[in-house]
Amino acid sequence: MTFKHLPDRPQSLTAEYVMLRYKALTDRIATAEAAESSDGWQALFGDWNALKSYVGSEGNRIHYAQSRDMADPTWEAANKYFREAVQPASDD
């Protein structure tokens, strides 16, 4: 599937991916700050919002799948990984 925002997303969301993407975004702050136009900031905000949306959507997708079958250990493990690894990585 091709996505309009964040088209280079991985097959499955990992904490490492989230940390690397947010690091790349924060590294762009100095360039955006030094620019004379607002184009850098607008691109940065767009990319930041796309990543934030992706992380939130994956969390919702996992939660929904687990709520459909609370006895499925696969979704329980996915939800635990999201809560304990991915979410903290996106909050930092």
N, C-alpha and C positions, 0 to 999 in steps of 0.2 A: 504494500500500500504506500502511496506517495502522500506525504503530508506537506501542507503549505508552510507551516511554521515548524522549525526544527526538523527538517527532513532527514538529517543524518543520525537519527536516534538509533540506539541499539535494539536488538531483539528483546532484551529484558533489561530493566532498569537496575543499576547497581549503585551502591554508595560511592564507589570509586569514580564512576562516570559523573555523578552529580558533583563531587568535589572538584574534579578536573574542569568541568564546564563552568562552575561558579568561579574558580580560580582564573580561568581565561577571561571571564567577564570582568572581574575586579581588576585584572591587569589592564583592561582598556579604559579604566576611569581616568588615569593621568592623561592619556591622549585626548580623551573627550574634553577634559578640563582645559587643556592647553589650546584647543582648537578655537578659531575665531567664529565659526558658525555652530549652530546647534545640531548639525547633522550627525555628529559623533554621538552626542547624548541620545538623540532620537533612535539611532540604530542600536545603541547599547540598551536602552529601555525596552525596545522591541524584542531583542534577543533575551533579555532578562525575563520579561513577561512570558515569552514562549517556553523557556526552561521551567519557570515556576508553574506554568499551566500543565506542562507535561508531567512533572513530578506529582502535582495534585491530582491530575486525572488518573495516573497509574495507581495512586493510593486509593482513590474512589473505586476504580475497577477491581482491585484486589479485595477491598472491603465488601463490595457488592457480591462478588463471586463467593466469598466466604459466607456471607449471610444467606445465600441460597442453599448451602449445604455445610452447616457448622461441623459436621462429622468428618469432612474431607481434610486429611492431614496435610495435603499439598497446599491448600489455601491457608490453612492455619500457619504453616511455616512461612509462606510468602508474606502474610500479614505481619508476622513477628519480625521478619527481616526488614520489611518496610518501616515498621515502627521503631525498631532498635538501631537500624543502620542508615537507611536512606533518609528518613525524615530528619534525624539529627544533622546529617551532612548538608541538607538543604537549609537548615536553620542557622548554620554557622556563618 
